[in-house]
Amino acid sequence: MDIHAELNQVTRTYIKHGVPLHALHGVDLSIGRGDWVLVVGDSGSGKSTLLNLLGGLDRPTEGEVRFDGINLTSLTSDDLARFRYEKVGFVFQSFSLISSLTALENVTIPLVPYKMDRVAMEEKAGAVLEQMGMIDRATHLPGELSGGEQQRVAIARSLINEPKLLLADEPTGELDSRTGEKILDLIASLHRDRGVTTIMTSHDPKIAERAHTVVQLEEGRVVDVQQ
């Protein structure tokens, strides 16, 4: 297997009221390039923590997180931020759109660190929105969009930098089943057409039928991997 991302004996411990809580404990996991991985488990099993570590949003207490052979654990904060901007696209359950910005402006946000010309940024964002079927809603604020439309904008934002890794944390959790299916169809087509390594968390068993690999977490430990 051509390994794209991996966790080696990763433990993530948080301290709450002076008591250590192990969100992840001794996790070993290898993810192939271009794979579609579904991470399942009860609330509190460590799913979101796993995604945050893979995306460089958090650091492990122990162990290593690697992407393309690079040890993310050893990177400086600036280098880790650069890794996120250049390599990773994030999709969250709550959409995380800025309410005062239009759909187009929200999509351009990941381009800001590159100090691109505004016209060039908007042209690139418009092209991705068109791919999402959302170009006619480009000037609308998030509050003027349906849940499914907001998630499409969020996905467009995650793809604007042409990431190598797409991390989606419960991307259909706030949507009705029909809209959720459409979002999954969209992610599936993007995965197929772009070959982006895709890692999702979800409570929806239907998603398991689409994924190449299903990883089950229980109390911060990997208890099963099905391929």
Secondary structure, DSSP 8 states (H G I E B T S, - for coil): --EEEEEEEEEEEEEETTEEEEEEEEEEEEEETT-EEEEE--TTSSHHHHHHHHTTSS--SEEEEEETTEEGGGS-HHHHHHHHHHHEEEEETT----TTS-HHHHHHGGGGGGT--HHHHHHHHHHHHHHTT-GGGTT--GGGS-HHHHHHHHHHHHHTT--SEEEEESTTTTS-HHHHHHHHHHHHHHHHHH--EEEEE-S-GGGGGT-SEEEEEETTEEEEEE-
